[in-house]
Amino acid sequence: MKVAFVCSEAIPYAKTGGLADVCGTLPLYLRDLGVQTYIILPKYKGILAEKFIDLEVEFEGDKKNISVFKDDIAFFIDYPEYFNREGLYGTPSGDYADNCERFSLFARAVIALLKKIKFDIVHCHDWQTGLIPLYMKKYGIDFRSIFTIHNLGYQGRFSREKFPVLGVEWDYFTLEGIEFYGGINFLKAGLLYSDIITTVSPTYAQEIQTPEFGFGLEGVLKRYNHKLYGILNGIDYKIWNPENDKYIYEPYNNYSGKKKNKSGITNELFLDTNKPLIGMVSRIAGQKGFDILIKILDDIVSLNYNFVLLGFGEEHYYEKLKKFGDSYPGQISINIKFDESLAHRIYAGSDFFLMPSKYEPCGLGQMISLRYGTVPIVFKTGGLADTVIQFNPETLSGNGFLFDSYSAQSLIDTLKYAYLVYNREEIFSKLSENCMKYDFSWNNSAREYKKLYEKMIYKNLDF
């Protein structure tokens, strides 16, 4: 079985977020299961590989000469005018104005490559690849196609005036096609023309069929829910493992060892070691729950917690967060930056890991925190609901704490309850060690995708 994994970013080649972690890691685990998996992505600035083939692609009424480079696991579409830039999708001031052209050309080049190389499955990821299933149908590429939604909030929407760039007939620009509120929607194209749709957790697959989470596409997703699957993402335990993590103070596999890492991080950040520590490693954005977090940071301190945040994102939150850090030295540590090693130490040294996301397609932070015995406190949504189970101190079952009303008060109530459990050390230590036993490795996700691929190829499904 041969699979093309088409994406706009993948580690170790290019990364802006979690999409790159999935697209760079899952293919390796699929390969371990015997699936010949190859990544296809743009050749961004700094990617080194050997020349493989030249393609001629018709684009905007002209023929473009495009080179394809290759290494052991990936093909790179090279068009320097579009991809040899500092940012993948834009600059700090905003998205590139020609993203419609960039990823239309990328999709056309992928189709030209697929005509040269036979695959069984073409697996596309997020809006940047949404045109590929459409082009496969239009140009008679008869491989099976899967389109994975990593975050429905990002759809690749462009104005009607850009439609001629796509190189398809105006028949496609309808309500039943890729038209969306008067413009173009790349992600909608992926939903309509792929054989199978997946998303990154079972609960999110249900949520996106509702107005609250559907971002205007809930009707399309309900119509096509017969081909919609939710498969939970995983994490790479080669990277996230407290037993051999090179960034933490001391390797561990039990609560006693974890407490030594708490001493280390609290000393590093000048926090009180004797208080329970809430850690948060996150993109700073409203979606991640910062709208309600800002309202309760005073309460977190009054509840006798310490709090550490690492992340960056929406700048309008920065001043408020820094003000709390300045107001509560020794209790709140605000770190607005990217720092991989500090992230590992926060996961290892915190007692609790906070993810109050308003919506979370899958979430990786809670899976990482579980591996490190750091108890997650999360809003009950998406992948958070699929991975965090409410702890019961009587039966010692469960692995964390959930609040199911998205409000500051509901979060405060949950923090109060978590504090009571923390103060019963014999129970809390058991909870922490329970967390470490959960398995959210990519092995499980890869097996689910392999089963889906096999179903598509061998079960003679009606597409």
N, C-alpha and C positions, 0 to 999 in steps of 0.2 A: 504494500500500500504506500502510495507516494502523495504527500500533502504539501501544498504551497501555503505558507503562512504569510499573508500579505498585511503589512502594517505600516504606520508612519513613524514608529520609533520602537527600538528594542535594545536592551542592554546586551553587550557592552558597547554598542555602536552609537546610540543616540538616546537621550532620555530627557523628558520634562516631567514625567509623573509615573503613576503605577502601571499605565498601559505598557511602558517599556519593560517593566519587570515581568509582566505576564508574557509578552511576546518574545522576550529573550530567554525565559526560563522554561516555559511549558514545552517548547519544541525539543529541548534536551531530554526531558522526561518521556516524551512521546518516542523519541529515538531509542531510549532504553527499553521500550516496549515493542520495538521492532517496526515502528512506523517511520518511514523515510520522510523526514520533515525538513523543509527548506524555507528560510525566511526570505521575503522579498520586501525591500524598503528603499527609499531614496538614498542616493549617495550624498550624504550631507558633508559639510566641511570637516576635514580631519579624518574621515573614514579611509583606511588604506586597504586595497585589495588589488587583485590582478585582473587585467582586461580579459573578458570572456567572449563577447560577441557584440556586433553593431546591429542596430535596428533602424528601420526607416518607419517613422510614425507620421501619419497625416493628422495635422492639428491646425485648426483655424485657417483652413484652406491652403495650407502649405505643408511641405514634407520636411519633417525635423529628423536630423540624424542624432540618434541617442545611443550611447554606449552602455553596455551592461558589464559590471565588474562582479567578481565572485571570490568567495573564500570557501572553507570547508562546509559551512552551514548556511550561507546567505548569498543572495543575489542583490546587487545594488544598481538602481536605475540612475544613470548619470546624465544630468542636464544642468551644468554649472550655473546658467543664468537664473534658474529657479531654486536650486538646492545648495549651492556653495555660499551659504549665508551664515551669519553668526547665530541666528535663532532658527528653530525648526518651523514655527508658525507665525512669528512676529518679533517685535521688540518690546521693551518695557512700556512703550507708549501705546501699543496696540497691535492687532493682527496685521499681517501683510495685506495690502489692498488687492494683491493678485493671487490670493489663496485658491480662488475658484480655478484660475488657469493652472496653477501649480499642480493641484491634485487631480484635475481633469487630465492633464498631460501624463501624470504618473499612472493613472488608470489605463490610459490608452497604451502606454509603454508596457504595462503588465500584460495586457491582452496580446500585444505583439510577441512578448516573450512566451506566453502560454501556447502560442501557435508553433513555437519552436521546440518546446519541451513538454512532454506528456506528464500530466498529473492525474490522480484519481479524484482528489478533493482540492478545492481552492477555498481557503479559510480566511475571510476578510475581517478586519477589526476596525470598528468605529468609523465615523463619517468620512474620514480621509480616503477610505477605500470603498465607499458606498456605491460609486458608479460601476465598479467592476462586475457585480452580478448582472447589472443592466447590460453592459457591453458584452458579457458572455452570452446572454440570450440573443442580443442583436446580431452578433457576429458568428453564432453557431459554435461556440466553444462548449463542447458537451460534457465537460467535467462537472461533477457535483459541486455546489457552492454552499458555504455556510457564512452567515454574517453575525458577528458577535457585538452586542451592545455593551460597552464598558461603562458608559455614563450617558443616559438619554438626554441630559441637559445640554450636551454639545452635539449639534446636528449638522453643521456645515450649511448654513442658510445664506443664500446670495440673491441679489436682485434679479428681476425678470430680464433686465438688459444683458445679463451675463449668459442667458440661455444658449445663444449661438456658439459659445465657447465649447459646449458639450459635444457638438457635432452629431446631434440626433434630431429626428424630425419633431416638429411642434406637436405631433400627436402625443408625445410623452408629457407635454406640459398641460396636464389636466388634473382635476381633483382626484381622479383614479390613478393618476401617474405621479410625477415628482413635483407637481405644483404644490405650494404650501403657503397659504395666506398671501398669494400674489407673487411669490418668489420661488426660488429653487431650493430643494432640501436634499442634500446628498445622502443623509442617513435614511430618509424615507425611501430613496432608491434601493438601498441595501435591503430594507425590510420587504419591499414589494417583489424584488426580482431574485432574491436568494432562495435556494431550496429549503434551507433550514435557518431559523433564527435562534441564537442562544444569547443568554445574558449570564451575569457572573454570580448569581445566587438564586435559589428557588423562590425565595420570598420576593425578591426584586422583580422576577418574571411575572408575578401576580400583581405587584404594586403598579408597574408601568402600564397596566391596562385600566387604570383609574385616572380621573382628571387631576387628582392631587399630585401624582407622580409622572403622568404621561406626557407633559410638556406639549400638548396639542396633538400627539400621535397615539393617544390611547385608543381611538376608534380603529386605526389601522392595526394596532397590536391585538385588539379583541377580534378583529376580523380574521387575522392570521394566527390566532393562538393555537391552532392545530399543528403548526410547525414551530412553535416557540418552546424552548427548553431552558431551564435554569440549572447551570452547573457551577458549583462553588469554586472560586479560585483557591489557590493554595499559597504556601510560602516555602521558600527554599531553606531547608534545615541545614544545608551546608554553610549558609551565611548566618542564619538566626538560630544559634544553639548555645545555651549558656555553659555547656560542658566544654566547649573549646573556642569560645569567643575571645578573639585577641584584643578587643577593645575594652573589656570590662576589668574590674579590679581583681577578681579571682573567679576561676571557673567553679561551677556548682551544679548539683543535681538535686538539692533538697533545700528546705527552708532555712536551715542553719547557714548554709553557704550564701544564700540570697541576702541574709541580714548583714553579712560582711560587705556586700556590694552597696547596701543602703548606707552603711557608715561611710563608704567611700564617696558616694555621690553627694550626700549631705555636707560632708566636709569640703568637697570641691566647690559647692555652690553656697557655702556658708549658711546652711539651714540647720534647724534643730533636729538632731537624729532621733530624739525621743517622741516626736510627733509622727502620725501617719502621713506619708508622702503620696500625693496625687501627681502622677506624671502625665504629660500630654505632648505627643510628637505629631504635628499636624500642619497641613496647609491652613493658613489663617484666612478663613472665609466664612461668610454667613451660613453656607450649606453645612459647614462642619460644626455648627452650634455656637459660634462665637457671639451671636446676637443674644442668646440667653446666658452664656458664660459671663459676659461683661457685667450682667446684672447681679451676679451672685459671688463675685470674687471676695467682697467684704464678708459675706456669709461663710465662705470656705475658711477664712481666717478665724472667724468667731466660733466656728465648729471645731476649732483646734487642729485643723489640717495645715500642712505645708503644701505648696503647689509649685511645680516647675513646668514651664512651657518651652518647647523648642519648635520653631517653624518660621515661615514667612509667607506672604501672600498679599491680601488686600490692605493697602497702606492706611486706610482710614481707621483701622483698629489699632495701629501701632501706638499712637500717643496715649490712648486710654490704657492699654496694657502696660506700657512703661510707667505710667503714673501709679498703677497698683504696685508694680515692683519697687518703685521709689518709696511708696507709702508704707510698705511692709517688708523692710529689709530683714533677712533672717527667716522669713516665712514664705515669701513669693519670689521666685526667680524667673525672669522673663528673658528669653534668649531668641532674638529675632535674627535668624541666620540659618544657613545649612551647615550642619556639622555631623557627619556620619558617625564618628566615634562617640560623640556625646549622646547621640540618639541611642546607641547600644547601651550606654551606661545608665540612661534614664529608664529604659526598659528593664534592665537588670536590678536597679536600685530602688525603684518606686514600689510602694505597697499596692497602689491602685493605678489603673490606666484609664483615663477619661476620654470617651468618644461620644459627645452629645449631638452627633450629626442629625440634621433634620431629615436627610435621606442619605443612604449609603448603599450603592449598588452591591458591593461586597465588603470592602474594608479589609485591610491587611494588618492594621495596628492592633486590633483585638486578638488576631491569631498569633502575632508575635508576642504580645504581652502574656498570653496563655502559656506559650512555650517557656517563658522566663518566670512563670509563677507569679506574675503581676496581675492582680484581680481586675478584670474589666468592669467599668461602669458605663453603660451605653443606653442610648435611646433605642427602643424596640422597633427597628426598621431594617429592611433589606437584609444584607448579609450579616448584620449585627444580630438580628433576630434568629438567623440560622446557625449561629456559632456560639452565642452566649446563652446559657441556661441559668435561670434564677436559682441562686443558692438557697438551700433549705438547711438551716443549722441543726434541725432535729434529726434529719436523715443523712446529713453531710453530703447530699447530692447537689449537683449543679456546679457552675464554675464562675459565677459573676452576679452582677446586679443590673437590672433593667428598669427603666421608667417608660411608661407607655402613653404619657401625655406630654406633648412637646411644649413644656413651659418651665420657667425658672423655678417655680414652687415645686413642681414634681421632681425636678433634679435635686433640689435641696432636701426634700423628704427622703429621697434615695440615699443621699450622702449621709444623712442622720442615721439611717438604718445600717449602712455599711460601717459607720464608725462604731456602732454598738458591737457588731460582729468582730471588728478589729480588736476591740478591748478584751475579747475572750481569746487569748492567744492560742490556747490548745485547739480551738475550733478554727481560728484564722490560719494557723500554720497548716492544718489539714486541708483547708480550702486552697491555699497557695500550692501545696504539693499536688492536689487534685488537678489544678490547672495544667501543670507540667505534663500530665499524662495524655492530654488530648492530642490527636494526630490530625493536623490540617496541612500535611505535606502535599506537594504537587503530585506525588504518586497517585493519590486518590483521584484528583482532577484528571490526570492523564488517562487513567483507566476509563473514566466516564466518557471522555472525548473519543477514545479509541472505539468504545462500544457504539457510539453514535456514528462514527465514520463507517464502521462495519455494517451498521444497520442501513446506512444510505447506499452502500455499494452492493451488498449481498441480499438485502431483503426485498428488492424490487419494489420499493415504495413508489407511489404515484406522485410524481412531482409536477 
